Amino acid sequence: MLSLVPGLGLLWRAWRRRGLPGGGHDPAQARRQSAMEQERALEVYDIIRTIRDPEKPNTLEELDVVTESCVEVQEIHEDEFLVTIRFTPTVPHCSLATLIGLCLRIKLQRCLPFKHKLEIYISEGMHSTEEDVNRQINDKERVAAAMENPNLREIVEQCVLEPE
């Protein structure tokens, strides 16, 4: 059952590692961990908000494709985090949703200063081919193959380039 939902197995292990609520777990430590996870989430958001849309001169933040609330960070092991991004394409039939997901993945792989596992999804119900896109942008082999294509790589590089 857990393997049917992406990332749920990792979340389950992290939850179990922390202990059950009221099971003698230090509330101060739980607050510190939550604060650290929120800080990491803001750090992630700061990295992705400046990614440029492949078709428009706007950033993903300006188009509301990504927001602070679309980023979730959870500690899964000591000093290792599960980063989950749920982005919202501008239209339900956006032909560039896979490319946007690829840009998110590439920029985070390059820029995140902490050890992480990365999961990127389209927000539920926000795209006509959501499941297919989610599968593509979370498949390491497909991502590697896409980045071997010189034309696609050039588009990604332009999108993830830091603004001056």
C-alpha positions as CSV (number, residue, x, y, z in Angstrom):
1,M,0.0,0.0,0.0
2,L,2.7,2.5,0.9
3,S,4.6,2.0,-2.4
4,L,1.5,3.1,-4.4
5,V,1.9,6.7,-3.3
6,P,5.3,8.3,-4.3
7,G,7.3,9.3,-1.3
8,L,4.9,7.9,1.3
9,G,7.3,5.1,2.2
10,L,10.0,7.7,3.1
11,L,7.5,9.8,5.0
12,W,6.4,6.8,6.9
13,R,10.0,5.9,7.9
14,A,10.6,9.5,9.0
15,W,7.4,9.6,11.0
16,R,8.3,6.2,12.7
17,R,11.8,7.4,13.4
18,R,10.5,10.4,15.2
19,G,8.2,8.4,17.4
20,L,4.5,8.6,18.1
21,P,2.9,11.8,19.5
22,G,3.1,11.8,23.3
23,G,5.5,8.9,23.3
24,G,8.1,10.6,25.2
25,H,9.4,12.7,22.3
26,D,10.9,16.0,23.2
27,P,8.5,18.8,22.1
28,A,11.3,21.3,22.0
29,Q,13.2,19.1,19.7
30,A,10.1,18.6,17.5
31,R,9.7,22.4,17.3
32,R,13.4,22.9,16.3
33,Q,13.1,20.2,13.6
34,S,9.9,21.8,12.3
35,A,11.6,25.2,12.2
36,M,14.6,23.7,10.4
37,E,12.3,22.0,7.8
38,Q,10.4,25.3,7.2
39,E,13.7,27.1,6.8
40,R,14.9,24.5,4.3
41,A,11.6,24.9,2.4
42,L,12.1,28.6,2.1
43,E,15.7,28.0,0.9
44,V,14.3,25.6,-1.8
45,Y,11.6,28.1,-2.8
46,D,14.2,30.9,-3.1
47,I,16.2,28.7,-5.6
48,I,13.2,27.8,-7.8
49,R,11.2,31.1,-7.8
50,T,13.6,32.7,-10.3
51,I,13.4,29.9,-12.9
52,R,12.1,31.4,-16.2
53,D,9.1,30.1,-18.0
54,P,10.2,28.4,-21.3
55,E,7.8,30.5,-23.4
56,K,7.3,33.8,-21.5
57,P,9.8,36.3,-20.1
58,N,8.3,35.8,-16.6
59,T,9.6,33.7,-13.7
60,L,7.7,30.7,-12.3
61,E,7.0,32.8,-9.2
62,E,5.5,35.7,-11.3
63,L,3.2,33.2,-13.1
64,D,2.2,31.5,-9.8
65,V,3.5,28.2,-11.1
66,V,5.4,27.9,-7.9
67,T,4.6,29.5,-4.5
68,E,6.1,29.1,-1.0
69,S,3.3,26.7,-0.1
70,C,4.2,24.3,-3.0
71,V,7.4,23.3,-1.3
72,E,7.6,20.8,1.5
73,V,10.7,19.6,3.2
74,Q,10.9,16.7,5.7
75,E,13.9,15.2,7.4
76,I,14.2,11.5,6.5
77,H,17.6,10.8,8.0
78,E,20.1,12.8,10.0
79,D,21.0,15.7,7.7
80,E,19.1,14.2,4.7
81,F,15.8,15.7,3.5
82,L,12.9,14.8,1.3
83,V,12.1,17.8,-0.8
84,T,8.6,17.7,-2.5
85,I,7.6,20.3,-5.0
86,R,4.0,20.5,-6.3
87,F,3.9,23.1,-9.1
88,T,0.8,24.4,-11.0
89,P,1.0,24.9,-14.8
90,T,-0.7,28.0,-16.0
91,V,-3.3,26.0,-18.0
92,P,-4.5,22.4,-17.6
93,H,-3.2,21.4,-21.1
94,C,0.2,23.1,-20.8
95,S,2.5,21.5,-23.3
96,L,5.6,22.6,-21.4
97,A,4.7,21.1,-18.0
98,T,7.4,18.4,-18.4
99,L,10.0,20.9,-19.4
100,I,9.1,23.1,-16.3
101,G,9.5,20.0,-14.1
102,L,12.8,19.3,-15.7
103,C,14.0,22.8,-15.0
104,L,12.9,22.5,-11.4
105,R,14.8,19.3,-11.0
106,I,18.0,20.4,-12.7
107,K,18.2,23.7,-10.8
108,L,17.7,22.0,-7.5
109,Q,20.2,19.2,-8.2
110,R,22.7,21.9,-8.9
111,C,21.9,24.4,-6.2
112,L,20.7,22.6,-3.1
113,P,23.4,22.9,-0.4
114,F,22.1,19.9,1.6
115,K,21.7,16.2,1.1
116,H,18.3,15.5,-0.4
117,K,15.9,13.2,-2.2
118,L,13.8,15.2,-4.7
119,E,10.2,14.6,-5.8
120,I,8.4,16.9,-8.2
121,Y,4.8,16.7,-9.1
122,I,2.1,18.7,-10.8
123,S,-0.5,19.8,-8.2
124,E,-3.3,17.3,-8.1
125,G,-6.0,17.9,-10.7
126,M,-4.1,20.8,-12.4
127,H,-3.1,19.1,-15.7
128,S,-4.7,16.8,-18.2
129,T,-1.8,14.4,-18.3
130,E,-0.6,14.9,-14.7
131,E,0.3,11.2,-14.1
132,D,2.4,10.9,-17.2
133,V,4.2,14.1,-16.5
134,N,4.9,13.2,-12.9
135,R,6.3,9.8,-14.0
136,Q,8.6,11.5,-16.5
137,I,10.0,14.2,-14.3
138,N,10.7,11.7,-11.5
139,D,12.4,9.1,-13.7
140,K,16.2,9.5,-13.4
141,E,16.8,7.8,-16.8
142,R,14.4,10.0,-18.6
143,V,15.8,13.1,-17.0
144,A,19.3,12.0,-18.0
145,A,18.2,11.3,-21.6
146,A,16.5,14.6,-21.9
147,M,19.6,16.5,-20.8
148,E,21.6,14.7,-23.4
149,N,19.5,16.4,-26.1
150,P,21.4,19.6,-27.0
151,N,18.3,21.6,-27.9
152,L,16.5,20.6,-24.8
153,R,19.6,21.2,-22.7
154,E,19.9,24.7,-24.1
155,I,16.3,25.6,-23.2
156,V,16.8,24.3,-19.7
157,E,20.0,26.3,-19.3
158,Q,18.3,29.5,-20.4
159,C,15.4,28.8,-18.0
160,V,17.6,28.1,-14.9
161,L,20.1,30.9,-15.6
162,E,20.2,33.2,-12.6
163,P,18.9,36.7,-13.3
164,E,21.5,39.5,-13.4
